[in-house]
């Protein structure tokens, strides 16, 4: 007999709006981190600096929040000790590190549009699997027809939205693969961070664990890059000289806190779809206000954005439970 699925109440509008809004700032982060990696001539170094800035801000916040320190040093070890949390749930930072690293490494090669398509392709399929297995604290969520339509429809809609920006020429296949893998890891990251958030009753604890784990992984990657391949980087400009380049960390901090708090009521798939919709809106605004070379804002982009919003509505549909 198949295991019963947890019955979930309708998603709260505030949670949906938060997921949608933070998706918009991710489009900004992709643009910022991609430019940072180009300026430094080293995407991994740019990702390390982004994580350091985000972690530094988080430590300042925690210094003024005794409750968060209590949850970190008491509730977290207790949850691990009584097996409410296991060791692999502390690996969410690898997902965050892979997303930021892919932004800094591949956005200059793929552009924000194609980067978004590849990231979406990885996120949507893996979100269905993560929800089906029940890695998020909300328990198992069935792979229903509306959820499949929402996942597939979102990927198709995003591809249509950015099709006007595909250019002729050689495609960096490795960059495309790295971005898809980052999308796969992102769904896992959201699920395990939400588990830590629920177990410790504080999303900032999950955020701290995420930043520390991700920073360690990136530092190891940076060391290997320079010891093995002897890659040289360019020293970064001072924050007061080009402050925008240093904003990727704060944006990442905002995303991780939001995901840790709202994945539980929404589920990984719906949270991811709302993020995708927000990224499209953010990308459209960026392309209209601060366009990059090759930007195309046409009917396909607008129609794709609208289709994505429709797919999100379909995926969020839950059949009303009959009264007993």
C-alpha positions in Angstrom: 0.0 0.0 0.0 1.3 3.4 -0.9 2.2 5.8 1.9 -0.5 8.4 2.5 0.3 11.9 1.6 0.1 14.7 4.1 -3.0 16.9 3.6 -1.9 20.5 3.1 -4.0 23.7 3.6 -4.2 26.2 0.7 -1.1 28.3 0.4 -1.2 31.6 2.2 -1.2 34.6 0.0 1.5 36.3 2.0 3.8 33.3 1.5 3.1 33.3 -2.2 3.8 37.0 -2.5 7.0 36.6 -0.6 8.2 33.8 -2.8 7.3 35.8 -5.9 9.0 39.0 -4.7 12.2 37.3 -3.7 12.3 35.7 -7.1 12.5 39.2 -8.6 15.6 40.0 -6.7 17.3 36.8 -7.8 17.2 38.2 -11.4 19.1 41.2 -10.0 21.6 38.9 -8.2 22.3 36.9 -11.4 23.2 40.1 -13.2 25.3 41.4 -10.3 27.3 38.2 -9.6 27.9 37.6 -13.3 29.4 41.1 -13.7 31.4 40.6 -10.5 32.9 37.4 -11.9 33.8 39.2 -15.1 35.4 42.1 -13.3 37.5 39.8 -11.1 38.3 37.4 -14.0 37.4 34.6 -11.6 33.8 33.4 -10.9 34.7 31.3 -7.9 36.5 34.2 -6.2 33.5 36.4 -6.8 31.2 33.7 -5.3 33.5 33.5 -2.2 33.3 37.3 -1.7 29.5 37.2 -2.2 29.2 34.6 0.5 31.6 36.4 2.9 29.5 39.6 2.6 26.3 37.8 3.2 27.6 35.9 6.1 29.1 39.1 7.6 25.7 40.8 7.5 24.1 37.7 9.0 26.6 37.6 11.9 25.8 41.3 12.7 22.1 40.5 12.8 22.7 37.5 15.0 24.8 39.6 17.4 21.6 41.6 18.2 19.3 38.5 18.3 20.0 36.4 21.5 17.1 34.1 20.5 18.9 33.1 17.3 22.1 32.3 19.2 20.0 30.2 21.6 18.4 28.3 18.8 21.8 27.8 17.1 23.8 26.6 20.1 21.1 24.7 21.9 18.1 23.8 19.6 20.3 22.8 16.6 22.5 20.3 18.5 19.4 18.9 20.3 17.6 18.4 17.0 20.7 16.6 15.7 21.1 14.5 18.8 17.5 13.2 18.9 17.7 12.5 15.1 15.1 15.1 14.0 17.9 16.3 11.8 20.6 14.1 10.1 24.0 15.0 8.7 22.9 15.3 5.1 20.4 18.0 6.0 23.4 20.3 6.8 24.5 20.2 3.2 22.1 22.8 1.9 25.0 25.2 1.6 26.3 23.2 -1.3 23.2 24.1 -3.3 23.5 27.8 -2.5 27.2 27.7 -3.4 26.5 26.0 -6.7 23.9 28.6 -7.7 26.1 31.6 -6.8 29.1 29.9 -8.5 27.1 29.2 -11.6 25.9 32.9 -11.7 29.5 34.1 -11.5 30.9 31.6 -14.0 28.2 31.2 -16.6 26.1 34.4 -16.8 28.9 36.2 -18.7 28.9 33.3 -21.2 25.2 32.5 -21.4 23.5 35.8 -20.5 20.8 36.1 -17.8 18.1 34.8 -20.2 19.7 31.5 -21.1 21.0 31.1 -17.6 17.4 31.4 -16.3 16.2 28.8 -18.8 18.9 26.3 -17.7 18.3 27.0 -14.0 14.5 26.6 -14.4 15.0 23.3 -16.2 17.0 21.9 -13.3 14.7 23.4 -10.6 11.3 22.3 -11.9 12.0 18.6 -12.4 13.9 18.2 -9.1 11.3 20.1 -7.2 8.7 17.5 -8.2 11.0 14.7 -6.9 11.9 16.5 -3.7 8.3 17.1 -2.9 7.3 13.5 -3.8 10.0 12.1 -1.5 9.0 14.5 1.3 12.4 16.1 1.9 10.7 19.4 2.9 9.1 19.7 6.3 5.6 19.8 4.8 5.8 16.0 4.1 5.1 14.2 0.9 3.2 16.0 -1.8 1.7 13.9 -4.6 2.8 14.4 -8.2 -0.7 15.5 -9.4 -1.6 16.5 -12.9 -1.8 20.2 -12.0 1.7 20.1 -10.5 3.1 18.4 -13.5 1.4 20.8 -15.9 2.7 23.7 -13.7 6.3 22.4 -13.8 6.4 21.6 -17.5 4.4 24.7 -18.4 6.8 26.9 -16.5 9.8 25.6 -18.3 8.2 26.0 -21.7 7.0 29.5 -20.8 10.4 30.6 -19.7 12.0 29.2 -22.9 9.5 31.2 -24.9 10.0 34.3 -22.8 13.8 34.4 -23.5 13.7 33.0 -27.0 14.2 36.5 -28.4 17.6 36.6 -26.7 19.1 33.4 -28.1 21.9 34.3 -30.4 23.7 32.4 -33.2 27.1 31.0 -32.5 28.9 28.5 -30.3 27.2 27.5 -27.1 29.3 26.9 -24.0 27.8 23.5 -23.2 29.7 23.1 -20.0 28.2 26.3 -18.7 24.7 25.1 -19.6 25.3 21.8 -17.8 26.7 23.6 -14.7 23.6 25.8 -14.5 21.2 22.9 -14.8 23.0 21.0 -12.0 22.8 24.2 -9.9 19.1 24.2 -10.5 18.9 20.6 -9.3 20.9 21.4 -6.2 18.7 24.5 -5.5 15.6 22.4 -4.8 17.5 20.2 -2.4 18.9 23.3 -0.7 15.4 24.8 -0.1 14.1 21.6 1.3 16.8 20.9 3.9 17.1 24.5 4.9 13.4 24.5 5.7 13.9 21.3 7.8 16.5 23.1 9.9 14.3 26.2 10.1 11.4 24.1 11.5 13.6 22.1 13.8 15.2 25.1 15.4 12.2 27.5 15.1 14.4 30.1 13.5 15.1 30.6 9.7 18.2 32.5 10.5 19.8 29.4 11.9 19.2 27.6 8.7 20.6 30.6 6.8 23.7 30.5 9.0 24.3 26.8 8.4 23.7 27.4 4.7 26.3 30.2 4.4 28.9 28.4 6.5 28.6 25.2 4.5 28.6 27.0 1.1 31.5 29.2 2.0 33.6 26.2 3.0 32.8 24.5 -0.3 33.7 27.6 -2.3 37.0 28.1 -0.4 38.0 24.5 -1.2 37.0 25.0 -4.9 39.0 28.3 -4.9 42.1 26.6 -3.4 41.9 23.8 -5.9 41.5 26.3 -8.8 44.6 28.2 -7.9 46.8 25.3 -6.7 46.0 22.9 -9.5 45.3 25.3 -12.4 47.2 28.3 -11.2 44.4 30.7 -12.2 45.0 34.3 -11.4 42.3 36.8 -10.3 42.0 40.5 -10.4 41.7 42.3 -7.0 38.2 43.5 -6.4 37.3 47.2 -6.4 36.5 48.7 -3.0 32.9 48.5 -1.9 32.6 52.4 -1.9 34.0 52.5 -5.5 31.5 50.0 -7.0 28.9 49.2 -4.3 26.5 47.4 -6.7 29.1 44.6 -7.3 29.0 43.8 -3.6 25.2 43.5 -3.3 25.0 39.8 -4.4 25.6 38.6 -0.9 22.8 40.6 0.8 20.4 39.5 -2.0 21.4 35.9 -1.4 20.9 36.3 2.3 17.3 37.6 1.7 16.6 34.7 -0.6 17.8 32.0 1.8 15.9 33.5 4.8 12.7 33.7 2.7 13.1 30.1 1.4 13.8 28.7 4.8 10.6 30.3 6.2 8.2 29.8 3.4 9.1 26.4 1.8 7.2 24.6 4.6 3.8 26.1 3.8 4.3 26.2 0.0 6.3 23.1 -0.8 9.4 23.2 -2.9 7.7 23.0 -6.3 5.3 25.9 -5.7 8.0 28.0 -4.0 10.3 27.4 -7.0 7.5 28.2 -9.5 6.7 31.5 -7.8 10.4 32.3 -7.8 10.6 31.6 -11.5 7.7 33.9 -12.1 9.4 36.6 -10.0 12.6 36.1 -11.9 10.8 36.7 -15.2 9.2 39.9 -13.9 12.6 41.1 -12.6 14.3 40.2 -15.8 11.7 42.1 -17.8 12.2 45.2 -15.6 16.0 45.0 -15.9 15.8 44.6 -19.6 13.6 47.7 -19.9 15.5 49.9 -17.4 19.1 48.8 -17.7 19.4 46.7 -20.8 22.5 44.7 -21.7 23.9 44.3 -25.2 21.6 42.0 -27.2 18.5 42.6 -25.1 15.2 41.9 -26.9 12.0 42.9 -25.2 9.3 41.6 -27.5 5.9 39.9 -27.5 7.5 36.5 -26.8 9.0 37.8 -23.5 5.7 39.3 -22.3 3.7 36.2 -23.4 6.1 33.9 -21.8 5.9 35.8 -18.5 2.1 35.6 -18.5 2.2 31.9 -19.3 4.5 31.4 -16.4 2.1 33.1 -14.1 -0.7 30.9 -15.4 1.4 27.8 -14.8 2.0 28.9 -11.2 -1.7 29.3 -10.6 -2.3 25.8 -12.1 0.4 24.2 -9.9 -1.0 25.9 -6.7 -4.5 24.4 -7.3 -5.6 22.0 -4.6 -8.9 20.0 -4.9 -11.3 21.1 -2.1 -11.5 18.4 0.6 -15.1 17.1 0.9 -16.7 17.8 4.3 -17.4 14.7 6.4 
